[in-house]
Amino acid sequence: MLLIPAIDLKAGQCVRLRQGDRRESTVFSDDPLAMAARWVEAGARRLHIVDLDGAFSGEPVNADVIHQIASKYPDLPIQVGGGIRTEESVETYIQAGVRYVIIGTQAINEPHFISDLCAEFPAHVIVGLDAKDGKVATEGWSKLSRHEVIDMAQHFQADGVEAIIYTDISRDGMLQGVNIKATLQLAAAVKIPVIAAGGVHNIENVRKLAAVASAGIIGVITGRAIYQGTLDFAEGQQAADEIAGQAAFGL
């Protein structure tokens, strides 16, 4: 199971929000490239980058710095979300070296957009399902839809997406632990990989999730915990690797 560091960009800075509220942001660095280097040096095998300005405006805003990171680490899988709502935006990111694009709001508002993207850019599309009480949220988490997470995940699986990123909004940035029960329910309902997000606090959270990762959970995104120091990234990835190894041997 991958531990995936999050780099959330707002006005060119690395920040973290609480429950997706842009009024509740904490700045952790004004140098996104240096932050990416920090996590790569700590052993990150994938990066999760979100253009928060783009998520709220509906179009990429911090694309230049994302392109710089992708250029610096051409062999590192990078997944990017936030304001990606046109095929042109997807193509620009992929040409810049981004491995995966994450579609959120547009996937819910225009479901056919995902099937079109999967046909045009196979193996590059991930859908981000951000939820509260089982319902999908959109528009930078500012609106709650009537759609059920599992129903939408199954729909997008049929379209051919590579994975689902599942975020429990109520836990994001709150350091209360991942919603393992809901994540497992989603993983059991689909055959494509699930990436968990929202709430990682410490290494114990990582261990608990890694222990059930064989159910189809390939990674967990972590942000505030590794920035505030309640979780050491390298130690967390090592623990996840060890638990996965034990599971492989039936220990």
Beta strands, then each sheet from edge to edge (+ up, - down):
strand 1: 2-10
strand 2: 13-18
strand 3: 21-29
strand 4: 47-51
strand 5: 78-81
strand 6: 100-103
strand 7: 125-132
strand 8: 135-138
strand 9: 143-148
strand 10: 163-168
strand 11: 194-197
strand 12: 217-222
sheet 1: 3+ 2- 1+ 4+ 5+ 6+ 7+ 8- 9+
sheet 2: 3+ 2- 1+ 12+ 11+ 10+
end
